[in-house]
Amino acid sequence: MIQVKYYIEGGFIKKLSIQGHADFCKTNNLDVVCACASSIIIGGLNAIDDDKNYQMTLNSGDVKVEVITSNEHDDVVLKTIIMQLKTLETKYSKNINVKLY
């Protein structure tokens, strides 16, 4: 299961952690839930304006983002990533879990 955890402080996303694999039914060795989640995450992080404001680690099945300095644009990007992952969770709740911590 993909575990998504995020932390909000002062109205801004301060931490985002994504770990695990969906283990959804695989066709031709492709997990479509993992593929969707990866597209959401990588596509979203590519929209970050100033990556110097973040400590990020990205490895297969493991993404960690810590915000050093928040700004409106990048916060909207992070909140959009979370909203898209929550949308994925509505259909695949056995494969992805999104929660505030």
C-alpha positions as CSV (number, residue, x, y, z in Angstrom):
1,M,0.0,0.0,0.0
2,I,1.1,3.5,-0.7
3,Q,1.1,5.6,2.5
4,V,0.9,9.4,2.0
5,K,1.3,11.6,5.1
6,Y,1.4,15.3,5.2
7,Y,1.7,18.0,7.8
8,I,0.3,21.5,7.7
9,E,1.5,24.4,9.8
10,G,0.2,28.0,9.6
11,G,-2.0,27.0,6.6
12,F,1.1,25.8,4.6
13,I,2.2,22.2,3.8
14,K,5.4,21.7,5.7
15,K,6.1,18.0,5.2
16,L,5.0,15.4,2.7
17,S,6.0,11.8,2.9
18,I,5.0,9.1,0.4
19,Q,6.1,5.5,0.9
20,G,5.4,2.0,-0.4
21,H,3.9,0.4,-3.5
22,A,0.2,0.0,-4.4
23,D,0.5,-3.8,-5.1
24,F,-2.5,-3.4,-7.4
25,C,-3.3,-6.1,-10.0
26,K,-0.5,-5.9,-12.4
27,T,-0.8,-6.3,-16.2
28,N,2.4,-6.8,-18.2
29,N,4.3,-6.1,-15.0
30,L,2.8,-2.6,-14.7
31,D,1.0,-1.4,-11.6
32,V,-1.4,1.2,-12.8
33,V,-2.1,2.7,-9.3
34,C,1.7,3.1,-8.7
35,A,2.0,4.6,-12.2
36,C,-0.8,7.1,-11.5
37,A,0.7,8.1,-8.1
38,S,4.2,8.5,-9.6
39,S,2.9,10.7,-12.4
40,I,1.0,12.9,-9.9
41,I,4.0,13.2,-7.6
42,I,6.8,13.7,-10.2
43,G,4.7,16.0,-12.4
44,G,3.7,18.0,-9.4
45,L,7.2,18.4,-8.0
46,N,8.4,19.5,-11.4
47,A,6.1,22.5,-11.0
48,I,7.8,23.7,-7.8
49,D,9.3,27.2,-8.5
50,D,12.3,27.2,-6.2
51,D,13.6,23.8,-5.2
52,K,16.1,25.5,-2.9
53,N,13.2,26.1,-0.5
54,Y,12.9,22.3,0.0
55,Q,14.7,19.3,1.3
56,M,13.7,16.5,-1.1
57,T,14.6,12.9,-1.5
58,L,13.1,10.8,-4.3
59,N,13.7,7.1,-4.5
60,S,11.6,4.3,-5.9
61,G,8.6,4.0,-3.6
62,D,9.9,6.7,-1.2
63,V,9.4,10.5,-1.5
64,K,10.1,12.9,1.3
65,V,9.6,16.7,1.0
66,E,10.4,19.1,3.8
67,V,9.6,22.8,3.3
68,I,12.2,25.2,4.4
69,T,10.5,28.4,3.2
70,S,6.8,28.4,2.2
71,N,5.4,30.4,-0.7
72,E,1.9,30.6,-2.1
73,H,2.7,29.1,-5.6
74,D,4.5,26.0,-4.3
75,D,2.0,25.5,-1.5
76,V,-0.7,25.3,-4.1
77,V,1.4,22.8,-6.0
78,L,1.8,20.6,-2.9
79,K,-1.9,20.8,-2.0
80,T,-2.8,19.9,-5.6
81,I,-0.6,16.8,-5.4
82,I,-2.4,15.8,-2.2
83,M,-5.8,16.4,-3.7
84,Q,-5.0,14.3,-6.7
85,L,-3.7,11.5,-4.5
86,K,-6.9,11.7,-2.4
87,T,-8.9,11.4,-5.6
88,L,-6.9,8.3,-6.5
89,E,-7.6,7.0,-3.0
90,T,-11.4,7.2,-3.5
91,K,-11.3,4.4,-6.1
92,Y,-8.3,2.5,-4.8
93,S,-8.5,2.7,-1.0
94,K,-6.9,-0.8,-0.6
95,N,-3.9,0.5,-2.5
96,I,-3.3,4.1,-1.3
97,N,-4.0,5.9,2.0
98,V,-3.7,9.6,2.4
99,K,-3.7,11.2,5.8
100,L,-2.9,14.4,7.7
101,Y,-0.5,13.9,10.6
